Every structure is written in C-alpha cells, then in structure tokens.
Amino acid sequence: MDPISITFYAMVCGCLSMAAPRLGGLVPRLAVGAGIGVAAAILLPVLRGMMGLTY
C-alpha cells in the first residue's frame, strides 16, 4: 500500500468522524477516524489477496 492511499483513507475517515459526537471533541474524533482509515488502508490489500482479487 502506498503512502498516498493511506493518507487519503485517513483524511476521509478523519473528516467523516467529525459527525460522530459521541467520541468527544474534534481532536479525538479526528484521531479515531484517521486510525480507522489507516487500518482500513492496510487491511484492504490483505483482504483482496485472501479473496483472490487483484487490482
């Protein structure tokens, strides 16, 4: 996974997480969203490989 994709997913999830007020203030929501985005970007190629899918 290239750094651009990881950064993109982190930014998207970080921005989307701003709609989740249950996590507290803006900074915790951005941090959680960015963490989820990074995890998704890292996990996606693994899952695609396990399913036999290629780009």
PDB file of N, CA, C and O in Angstrom, chain B, residues numbered from 101:
ATOM      1  N   MET B 101       0.856  -1.178   0.000  1.00  0.00           N
ATOM      2  CA  MET B 101       0.000   0.000   0.000  1.00  0.00           C
ATOM      3  C   MET B 101       0.892   1.228   0.000  1.00  0.00           C
ATOM      4  O   MET B 101       1.827   1.342   0.792  1.00  0.00           O
ATOM      5  N   ASP B 102       0.589   2.117  -0.883  1.00  0.00           N
ATOM      6  CA  ASP B 102       1.410   3.319  -0.966  1.00  0.00           C
ATOM      7  C   ASP B 102       0.948   4.379   0.048  1.00  0.00           C
ATOM      8  O   ASP B 102      -0.209   4.377   0.468  1.00  0.00           O
ATOM      9  N   PRO B 103       1.850   5.270   0.431  1.00  0.00           N
ATOM     10  CA  PRO B 103       1.530   6.282   1.433  1.00  0.00           C
ATOM     11  C   PRO B 103       0.393   7.226   1.018  1.00  0.00           C
ATOM     12  O   PRO B 103      -0.322   7.751   1.872  1.00  0.00           O
ATOM     13  N   ILE B 104       0.230   7.437  -0.274  1.00  0.00           N
ATOM     14  CA  ILE B 104      -0.846   8.315  -0.733  1.00  0.00           C
ATOM     15  C   ILE B 104      -2.203   7.709  -0.411  1.00  0.00           C
ATOM     16  O   ILE B 104      -3.098   8.417   0.048  1.00  0.00           O
ATOM     17  N   SER B 105      -2.372   6.416  -0.643  1.00  0.00           N
ATOM     18  CA  SER B 105      -3.643   5.757  -0.327  1.00  0.00           C
ATOM     19  C   SER B 105      -3.916   5.769   1.170  1.00  0.00           C
ATOM     20  O   SER B 105      -5.042   6.027   1.593  1.00  0.00           O
ATOM     21  N   ILE B 106      -2.900   5.494   1.969  1.00  0.00           N
ATOM     22  CA  ILE B 106      -3.070   5.509   3.419  1.00  0.00           C
ATOM     23  C   ILE B 106      -3.476   6.905   3.883  1.00  0.00           C
ATOM     24  O   ILE B 106      -4.374   7.053   4.712  1.00  0.00           O
ATOM     25  N   THR B 107      -2.817   7.919   3.348  1.00  0.00           N
ATOM     26  CA  THR B 107      -3.146   9.290   3.715  1.00  0.00           C
ATOM     27  C   THR B 107      -4.564   9.650   3.280  1.00  0.00           C
ATOM     28  O   THR B 107      -5.294  10.308   4.021  1.00  0.00           O
ATOM     29  N   PHE B 108      -4.950   9.225   2.097  1.00  0.00           N
ATOM     30  CA  PHE B 108      -6.292   9.509   1.601  1.00  0.00           C
ATOM     31  C   PHE B 108      -7.345   8.896   2.517  1.00  0.00           C
ATOM     32  O   PHE B 108      -8.272   9.587   2.938  1.00  0.00           O
ATOM     33  N   TYR B 109      -7.214   7.610   2.832  1.00  0.00           N
ATOM     34  CA  TYR B 109      -8.178   6.952   3.708  1.00  0.00           C
ATOM     35  C   TYR B 109      -8.212   7.612   5.082  1.00  0.00           C
ATOM     36  O   TYR B 109      -9.284   7.774   5.665  1.00  0.00           O
ATOM     37  N   ALA B 110      -7.066   7.988   5.593  1.00  0.00           N
ATOM     38  CA  ALA B 110      -7.013   8.642   6.899  1.00  0.00           C
ATOM     39  C   ALA B 110      -7.734   9.981   6.868  1.00  0.00           C
ATOM     40  O   ALA B 110      -8.456  10.323   7.804  1.00  0.00           O
ATOM     41  N   MET B 111      -7.543  10.730   5.805  1.00  0.00           N
ATOM     42  CA  MET B 111      -8.212  12.030   5.700  1.00  0.00           C
ATOM     43  C   MET B 111      -9.725  11.859   5.555  1.00  0.00           C
ATOM     44  O   MET B 111     -10.496  12.574   6.195  1.00  0.00           O
ATOM     45  N   VAL B 112     -10.142  10.925   4.727  1.00  0.00           N
ATOM     46  CA  VAL B 112     -11.578  10.708   4.525  1.00  0.00           C
ATOM     47  C   VAL B 112     -12.241  10.268   5.826  1.00  0.00           C
ATOM     48  O   VAL B 112     -13.260  10.828   6.232  1.00  0.00           O
ATOM     49  N   CYS B 113     -11.664   9.274   6.471  1.00  0.00           N
ATOM     50  CA  CYS B 113     -12.267   8.795   7.715  1.00  0.00           C
ATOM     51  C   CYS B 113     -12.187   9.851   8.819  1.00  0.00           C
ATOM     52  O   CYS B 113     -13.102   9.967   9.634  1.00  0.00           O
ATOM     53  N   GLY B 114     -11.114  10.608   8.845  1.00  0.00           N
ATOM     54  CA  GLY B 114     -10.993  11.676   9.827  1.00  0.00           C
ATOM     55  C   GLY B 114     -12.066  12.735   9.640  1.00  0.00           C
ATOM     56  O   GLY B 114     -12.651  13.214  10.611  1.00  0.00           O
ATOM     57  N   CYS B 115     -12.321  13.098   8.399  1.00  0.00           N
ATOM     58  CA  CYS B 115     -13.371  14.088   8.129  1.00  0.00           C
ATOM     59  C   CYS B 115     -14.755  13.526   8.431  1.00  0.00           C
ATOM     60  O   CYS B 115     -15.602  14.224   8.989  1.00  0.00           O
ATOM     61  N   LEU B 116     -14.983  12.275   8.068  1.00  0.00           N
ATOM     62  CA  LEU B 116     -16.279  11.663   8.350  1.00  0.00           C
ATOM     63  C   LEU B 116     -16.517  11.502   9.837  1.00  0.00           C
ATOM     64  O   LEU B 116     -17.657  11.571  10.296  1.00  0.00           O
ATOM     65  N   SER B 117     -15.467  11.292  10.584  1.00  0.00           N
ATOM     66  CA  SER B 117     -15.623  11.081  12.022  1.00  0.00           C
ATOM     67  C   SER B 117     -16.068  12.346  12.751  1.00  0.00           C
ATOM     68  O   SER B 117     -16.509  12.282  13.899  1.00  0.00           O
ATOM     69  N   MET B 118     -15.953  13.485  12.091  1.00  0.00           N
ATOM     70  CA  MET B 118     -16.411  14.714  12.731  1.00  0.00           C
ATOM     71  C   MET B 118     -17.918  14.676  12.978  1.00  0.00           C
ATOM     72  O   MET B 118     -18.434  15.464  13.771  1.00  0.00           O
ATOM     73  N   ALA B 119     -18.612  13.788  12.320  1.00  0.00           N
ATOM     74  CA  ALA B 119     -20.058  13.656  12.522  1.00  0.00           C
ATOM     75  C   ALA B 119     -20.384  12.720  13.678  1.00  0.00           C
ATOM     76  O   ALA B 119     -21.557  12.439  13.924  1.00  0.00           O
ATOM     77  N   ALA B 120     -19.389  12.239  14.383  1.00  0.00           N
ATOM     78  CA  ALA B 120     -19.604  11.291  15.478  1.00  0.00           C
ATOM     79  C   ALA B 120     -19.360  11.970  16.821  1.00  0.00           C
ATOM     80  O   ALA B 120     -18.286  11.812  17.400  1.00  0.00           O
ATOM     81  N   PRO B 121     -20.334  12.719  17.324  1.00  0.00           N
ATOM     82  CA  PRO B 121     -20.125  13.484  18.556  1.00  0.00           C
ATOM     83  C   PRO B 121     -19.949  12.632  19.816  1.00  0.00           C
ATOM     84  O   PRO B 121     -19.495  13.148  20.837  1.00  0.00           O
ATOM     85  N   ARG B 122     -20.287  11.376  19.772  1.00  0.00           N
ATOM     86  CA  ARG B 122     -20.156  10.523  20.955  1.00  0.00           C
ATOM     87  C   ARG B 122     -18.713  10.295  21.374  1.00  0.00           C
ATOM     88  O   ARG B 122     -18.456   9.906  22.513  1.00  0.00           O
ATOM     89  N   LEU B 123     -17.771  10.531  20.476  1.00  0.00           N
ATOM     90  CA  LEU B 123     -16.364  10.286  20.779  1.00  0.00           C
ATOM     91  C   LEU B 123     -15.698  11.447  21.509  1.00  0.00           C
ATOM     92  O   LEU B 123     -14.524  11.357  21.870  1.00  0.00           O
ATOM     93  N   GLY B 124     -16.407  12.502  21.725  1.00  0.00           N
ATOM     94  CA  GLY B 124     -15.836  13.646  22.424  1.00  0.00           C
ATOM     95  C   GLY B 124     -15.631  14.811  21.486  1.00  0.00           C
ATOM     96  O   GLY B 124     -16.438  15.049  20.588  1.00  0.00           O
ATOM     97  N   GLY B 125     -14.556  15.531  21.694  1.00  0.00           N
ATOM     98  CA  GLY B 125     -14.262  16.730  20.910  1.00  0.00           C
ATOM     99  C   GLY B 125     -13.746  16.421  19.525  1.00  0.00           C
ATOM    100  O   GLY B 125     -13.662  15.264  19.113  1.00  0.00           O
ATOM    101  N   LEU B 126     -13.406  17.468  18.822  1.00  0.00           N
ATOM    102  CA  LEU B 126     -12.948  17.351  17.441  1.00  0.00           C
ATOM    103  C   LEU B 126     -11.658  16.536  17.319  1.00  0.00           C
ATOM    104  O   LEU B 126     -11.549  15.678  16.443  1.00  0.00           O
ATOM    105  N   VAL B 127     -10.699  16.795  18.178  1.00  0.00           N
ATOM    106  CA  VAL B 127      -9.403  16.112  18.082  1.00  0.00           C
ATOM    107  C   VAL B 127      -9.533  14.600  18.288  1.00  0.00           C
ATOM    108  O   VAL B 127      -8.978  13.845  17.490  1.00  0.00           O
ATOM    109  N   PRO B 128     -10.246  14.115  19.331  1.00  0.00           N
ATOM    110  CA  PRO B 128     -10.404  12.659  19.460  1.00  0.00           C
ATOM    111  C   PRO B 128     -11.139  12.031  18.275  1.00  0.00           C
ATOM    112  O   PRO B 128     -10.796  10.930  17.843  1.00  0.00           O
ATOM    113  N   ARG B 129     -12.136  12.718  17.757  1.00  0.00           N
ATOM    114  CA  ARG B 129     -12.869  12.174  16.604  1.00  0.00           C
ATOM    115  C   ARG B 129     -11.970  12.077  15.386  1.00  0.00           C
ATOM    116  O   ARG B 129     -12.004  11.083  14.662  1.00  0.00           O
ATOM    117  N   LEU B 130     -11.163  13.110  15.157  1.00  0.00           N
ATOM    118  CA  LEU B 130     -10.229  13.059  14.030  1.00  0.00           C
ATOM    119  C   LEU B 130      -9.199  11.954  14.206  1.00  0.00           C
ATOM    120  O   LEU B 130      -8.859  11.260  13.248  1.00  0.00           O
ATOM    121  N   ALA B 131      -8.704  11.792  15.420  1.00  0.00           N
ATOM    122  CA  ALA B 131      -7.701  10.754  15.684  1.00  0.00           C
ATOM    123  C   ALA B 131      -8.279   9.356  15.467  1.00  0.00           C
ATOM    124  O   ALA B 131      -7.633   8.509  14.848  1.00  0.00           O
ATOM    125  N   VAL B 132      -9.482   9.110  15.967  1.00  0.00           N
ATOM    126  CA  VAL B 132     -10.114   7.801  15.784  1.00  0.00           C
ATOM    127  C   VAL B 132     -10.388   7.546  14.310  1.00  0.00           C
ATOM    128  O   VAL B 132     -10.114   6.458  13.803  1.00  0.00           O
ATOM    129  N   GLY B 133     -10.920   8.530  13.634  1.00  0.00           N
ATOM    130  CA  GLY B 133     -11.207   8.369  12.210  1.00  0.00           C
ATOM    131  C   GLY B 133      -9.957   8.133  11.387  1.00  0.00           C
ATOM    132  O   GLY B 133      -9.957   7.297  10.484  1.00  0.00           O
ATOM    133  N   ALA B 134      -8.895   8.857  11.688  1.00  0.00           N
ATOM    134  CA  ALA B 134      -7.642   8.663  10.964  1.00  0.00           C
ATOM    135  C   ALA B 134      -7.060   7.279  11.242  1.00  0.00           C
ATOM    136  O   ALA B 134      -6.540   6.626  10.337  1.00  0.00           O
ATOM    137  N   GLY B 135      -7.151   6.836  12.495  1.00  0.00           N
ATOM    138  CA  GLY B 135      -6.672   5.489  12.838  1.00  0.00           C
ATOM    139  C   GLY B 135      -7.434   4.407  12.096  1.00  0.00           C
ATOM    140  O   GLY B 135      -6.841   3.452  11.595  1.00  0.00           O
ATOM    141  N   ILE B 136      -8.754   4.558  12.025  1.00  0.00           N
ATOM    142  CA  ILE B 136      -9.572   3.595  11.295  1.00  0.00           C
ATOM    143  C   ILE B 136      -9.234   3.631   9.808  1.00  0.00           C
ATOM    144  O   ILE B 136      -9.184   2.593   9.149  1.00  0.00           O
ATOM    145  N   GLY B 137      -9.005   4.820   9.292  1.00  0.00           N
ATOM    146  CA  GLY B 137      -8.634   4.941   7.885  1.00  0.00           C
ATOM    147  C   GLY B 137      -7.316   4.263   7.567  1.00  0.00           C
ATOM    148  O   GLY B 137      -7.196   3.581   6.550  1.00  0.00           O
ATOM    149  N   VAL B 138      -6.329   4.445   8.427  1.00  0.00           N
ATOM    150  CA  VAL B 138      -5.028   3.792   8.221  1.00  0.00           C
ATOM    151  C   VAL B 138      -5.188   2.276   8.300  1.00  0.00           C
ATOM    152  O   VAL B 138      -4.640   1.549   7.472  1.00  0.00           O
ATOM    153  N   ALA B 139      -5.936   1.800   9.294  1.00  0.00           N
ATOM    154  CA  ALA B 139      -6.156   0.354   9.431  1.00  0.00           C
ATOM    155  C   ALA B 139      -6.872  -0.206   8.201  1.00  0.00           C
ATOM    156  O   ALA B 139      -6.517  -1.281   7.715  1.00  0.00           O
ATOM    157  N   ALA B 140      -7.867   0.508   7.700  1.00  0.00           N
ATOM    158  CA  ALA B 140      -8.596   0.053   6.515  1.00  0.00           C
ATOM    159  C   ALA B 140      -7.690   0.026   5.292  1.00  0.00           C
ATOM    160  O   ALA B 140      -7.758  -0.903   4.487  1.00  0.00           O
ATOM    161  N   ALA B 141      -6.851   1.029   5.152  1.00  0.00           N
ATOM    162  CA  ALA B 141      -5.951   1.080   4.003  1.00  0.00           C
ATOM    163  C   ALA B 141      -4.924  -0.041   4.046  1.00  0.00           C
ATOM    164  O   ALA B 141      -4.521  -0.558   3.003  1.00  0.00           O
ATOM    165  N   ILE B 142      -4.502  -0.415   5.236  1.00  0.00           N
ATOM    166  CA  ILE B 142      -3.526  -1.506   5.376  1.00  0.00           C
ATOM    167  C   ILE B 142      -4.201  -2.857   5.188  1.00  0.00           C
ATOM    168  O   ILE B 142      -3.624  -3.763   4.586  1.00  0.00           O
ATOM    169  N   LEU B 143      -5.415  -2.998   5.697  1.00  0.00           N
ATOM    170  CA  LEU B 143      -6.114  -4.276   5.667  1.00  0.00           C
ATOM    171  C   LEU B 143      -6.715  -4.585   4.301  1.00  0.00           C
ATOM    172  O   LEU B 143      -6.827  -5.757   3.942  1.00  0.00           O
ATOM    173  N   LEU B 144      -7.099  -3.591   3.541  1.00  0.00           N
ATOM    174  CA  LEU B 144      -7.771  -3.820   2.260  1.00  0.00           C
ATOM    175  C   LEU B 144      -6.974  -4.705   1.306  1.00  0.00           C
ATOM    176  O   LEU B 144      -7.545  -5.657   0.774  1.00  0.00           O
ATOM    177  N   PRO B 145      -5.704  -4.450   1.061  1.00  0.00           N
ATOM    178  CA  PRO B 145      -4.962  -5.331   0.142  1.00  0.00           C
ATOM    179  C   PRO B 145      -4.865  -6.775   0.658  1.00  0.00           C
ATOM    180  O   PRO B 145      -4.873  -7.720  -0.132  1.00  0.00           O
ATOM    181  N   VAL B 146      -4.776  -6.940   1.966  1.00  0.00           N
ATOM    182  CA  VAL B 146      -4.716  -8.288   2.538  1.00  0.00           C
ATOM    183  C   VAL B 146      -6.017  -9.031   2.258  1.00  0.00           C
ATOM    184  O   VAL B 146      -6.005 -10.182   1.824  1.00  0.00           O
ATOM    185  N   LEU B 147      -7.131  -8.362   2.510  1.00  0.00           N
ATOM    186  CA  LEU B 147      -8.429  -8.988   2.262  1.00  0.00           C
ATOM    187  C   LEU B 147      -8.625  -9.293   0.784  1.00  0.00           C
ATOM    188  O   LEU B 147      -9.143 -10.352   0.428  1.00  0.00           O
ATOM    189  N   ARG B 148      -8.216  -8.375  -0.071  1.00  0.00           N
ATOM    190  CA  ARG B 148      -8.340  -8.612  -1.513  1.00  0.00           C
ATOM    191  C   ARG B 148      -7.503  -9.811  -1.942  1.00  0.00           C
ATOM    192  O   ARG B 148      -7.937 -10.609  -2.773  1.00  0.00           O
ATOM    193  N   GLY B 149      -6.309  -9.939  -1.380  1.00  0.00           N
ATOM    194  CA  GLY B 149      -5.450 -11.071  -1.689  1.00  0.00           C
ATOM    195  C   GLY B 149      -6.040 -12.382  -1.203  1.00  0.00           C
ATOM    196  O   GLY B 149      -5.962 -13.397  -1.895  1.00  0.00           O
ATOM    197  N   MET B 150      -6.632 -12.365  -0.012  1.00  0.00           N
ATOM    198  CA  MET B 150      -7.259 -13.582   0.524  1.00  0.00           C
ATOM    199  C   MET B 150      -8.454 -14.006  -0.316  1.00  0.00           C
ATOM    200  O   MET B 150      -8.762 -15.195  -0.404  1.00  0.00           O
ATOM    201  N   MET B 151      -9.123 -13.049  -0.927  1.00  0.00           N
ATOM    202  CA  MET B 151     -10.287 -13.348  -1.750  1.00  0.00           C
ATOM    203  C   MET B 151      -9.905 -13.625  -3.205  1.00  0.00           C
ATOM    204  O   MET B 151     -10.765 -13.937  -4.028  1.00  0.00           O
ATOM    205  N   GLY B 152      -8.627 -13.512  -3.512  1.00  0.00           N
ATOM    206  CA  GLY B 152      -8.142 -13.782  -4.855  1.00  0.00           C
ATOM    207  C   GLY B 152      -8.412 -12.668  -5.846  1.00  0.00           C
ATOM    208  O   GLY B 152      -8.365 -12.882  -7.057  1.00  0.00           O
ATOM    209  N   LEU B 153      -8.694 -11.482  -5.336  1.00  0.00           N
ATOM    210  CA  LEU B 153      -8.963 -10.352  -6.205  1.00  0.00           C
ATOM    211  C   LEU B 153      -7.669  -9.587  -6.448  1.00  0.00           C
ATOM    212  O   LEU B 153      -6.820  -9.488  -5.562  1.00  0.00           O
ATOM    213  N   THR B 154      -7.529  -9.056  -7.638  1.00  0.00           N
ATOM    214  CA  THR B 154      -6.367  -8.220  -7.947  1.00  0.00           C
ATOM    215  C   THR B 154      -6.852  -6.887  -8.469  1.00  0.00           C
ATOM    216  O   THR B 154      -8.010  -6.749  -8.863  1.00  0.00           O
ATOM    217  N   TYR B 155      -5.976  -5.916  -8.474  1.00  0.00           N
ATOM    218  CA  TYR B 155      -6.330  -4.572  -8.952  1.00  0.00           C
ATOM    219  C   TYR B 155      -6.345  -4.528 -10.430  1.00  0.00           C
ATOM    220  O   TYR B 155      -6.621  -3.480 -11.014  1.00  0.00           O
TER     221      TYR B 155
END
